[in-house]
Amino acid sequence: MNGELYDALVIGAGFAGLTAARDLAKDGKRVLIVEARDRIGGRAWYRPFADTDFYIEMGGNWVDAEGNTALMAEVERYGVQLSMSPQAEHRVSLLDGVRSHAACPISRDDELDLQRFVQEVGTQVKRIDPRLPLDTQDVADLDVPLDSYLDGFGLSTTLKELMGAWIRQETGCHLSKISALHLMVWIPLLDNDVLAIGHTPTHRFAAGTIDLLQRMLDDSGAELLLSTPVAEVTQSAEHVEVRTHTGEVLRARGVVIALPLNCLPDVTFTPALSPDKAAGVAIGQSGAAKKLWALVTGLPPKLLGIGEHDEPIDVFFTDYPADETGLGGDLVVGFSTQERPLDILDRDDVEAAFRRYVPEAGVLKVDGHDWLADPYSKGTWCAAPAGLLSRYDSGLAAAEGRLVFAGSDIAHAFRGWMEGAVLTGASAATRLSEILAQA
Ligand SMILES: Cc1cc2nc3c(=O)[nH]c(=O)nc-3n(C[C@H](O)[C@H](O)[C@H](O)COP(=O)(O)OP(=O)(O)OC[C@H]3O[C@@H](n4cnc5c(N)ncnc54)[C@H](O)[C@@H]3O)c2cc1C
């Protein structure tokens, strides 16, 4: 390994890196994957819930089976089985101080305002081509904090809180920390359905994301170094040298950098990254969701809950009913954001949060992962803050010499989704093959 010259090194073994490695290997390249963690998958991590043997997804979870065409092509290629999260049968909302069990907890006036909102946003998104870099399009006026964008519509508190909860669940951050443009790009990809942003896709991997990830790795035949964080990437006219924190010095003709955006500052690049890429990296992404899993008793069957920002949990739903878990309760998944003090690993804290929705709720066990504190993600799924995309979208994704970049955080289409990771991994492999052919 040390001293050998590979055709390609792939740094990062998430969906993006594994897609790139598989495609490069299929193109006849000798590939080595270098991964900091002791497992593959990155922000997709299927592991047992608490101290049980029931497996759940800590990170990437649901697939839009119609829109996520690249991911679905991988699912079909390897014959991976999907299953479905159950449809909600009961609902509870806490909005503007009111608890409701209505399927649609807004007034008739709100419904009319919502129609007007959908129409206006629908018109604005027609200006966006979701497959092209946003800094090459005339959309800078939409690259503003989402809370100020929404304020422009004069919506009622209830409607704003309802939309805010769904948006926080979809983006994992406070509305001031995300650009309206980031969310608007999704709409043309979701069949131009503005309200689809509030529909969590229901398909999931029956045997976990690892099922697909492992098949991609096996199919690639690439070598893999786990527990090997990269420290330095130095390129010359002839090759690239990669130094790791564990002492390896690795060499290749080209490298795919498939790292989370917020982890790029931890690697020293020589020569330095281009000014546009460095400026985008310095801004970073804001996704900082708290995804929690709880084993809960006393809930109505297949419950969906949604609440205003004063509530510790924005959205939760029964993902595995008690008869499926065999654990004496429903396994419920919920979402919160960093600015609220909820400790997702504290049973009492989580129980108190659920009891605000359902006073009879009892929490037996909790689980979750702190992706923000994790040094190899430093955030959850990508949420672009205002000012990033309309200035640095091309720069973030651009190749630099023998380095090509991949990852869901820099995807033009489906940024923040597993789909975005697969799309960028595939195009990085194609780009690196072109670069190597010319070198
Ligand atoms: C809580 C949560 C819920 C999500 N839910 C969904 C969902 O339902 N649907 C969906 O489509 N997406 C979801 N996502 C997003 C999705 O998981 C990610 O967008 C996608 O997995 C990112 O893939 P990636 O390959 O771009 O990056 P990553 O998976 O982050 O891979 C990057 C890899 O780089 C490694 N690395 C970091 N630093 C170094 C270093 N110095 N040296 C070597 N390796 C390094 C990391 O360990 C990691 O393995 C969710 C994410 C989270 C966190």
The ligand as a Gaussian input file, in Angstrom:
#p B3LYP/6-31G(d) Opt

LIG

0 1
 C      -29.620000      11.906000      10.818000
 C      -29.609000      11.838000       9.305000
 C      -30.778000      11.506000       8.637000
 C      -30.790000      11.467000       7.230000
 N      -31.925000      11.062000       6.579000
 C      -31.895000      10.905000       5.226000
 C      -32.989000      10.312000       4.550000
 O      -33.969000       9.899000       5.163000
 N      -32.919000      10.206000       3.194000
 C      -31.816000      10.626000       2.485000
 O      -31.800000      10.504000       1.252000
 N      -30.747000      11.164000       3.122000
 C      -30.763000      11.293000       4.467000
 N      -29.679000      11.773000       5.126000
 C      -28.549000      12.266000       4.324000
 C      -27.663000      11.167000       3.789000
 O      -27.399000      10.209000       4.784000
 C      -26.352000      11.816000       3.336000
 O      -26.612000      12.914000       2.489000
 C      -25.460000      10.840000       2.580000
 O      -25.386000       9.591000       3.239000
 C      -24.076000      11.479000       2.454000
 O      -23.227000      10.621000       1.728000
 P      -21.774000      11.152000       1.342000
 O      -21.068000       9.986000       0.776000
 O      -21.896000      12.392000       0.554000
 O      -21.121000      11.599000       2.731000
 P      -20.817000      10.708000       4.021000
 O      -21.798000       9.595000       4.133000
 O      -20.717000      11.635000       5.165000
 O      -19.401000      10.051000       3.692000
 C      -18.204000      10.741000       3.881000
 C      -17.186000       9.783000       4.477000
 O      -15.960000      10.502000       4.686000
 C      -15.367000      10.005000       5.885000
 N      -14.380000      10.956000       6.372000
 C      -14.562000      12.152000       6.994000
 N      -13.377000      12.745000       7.232000
 C      -12.421000      11.913000       6.749000
 C      -11.009000      11.978000       6.673000
 N      -10.290000      13.017000       7.156000
 N      -10.339000      10.942000       6.089000
 C      -11.011000       9.870000       5.576000
 N      -12.361000       9.766000       5.627000
 C      -13.044000      10.778000       6.198000
 C      -16.545000       9.813000       6.799000
 O      -16.243000       8.956000       7.877000
 C      -17.601000       9.250000       5.846000
 O      -17.585000       7.842000       5.821000
 C      -29.621000      11.793000       6.514000
 C      -28.446000      12.097000       7.208000
 C      -28.437000      12.115000       8.585000
 C      -27.148000      12.417000       9.303000

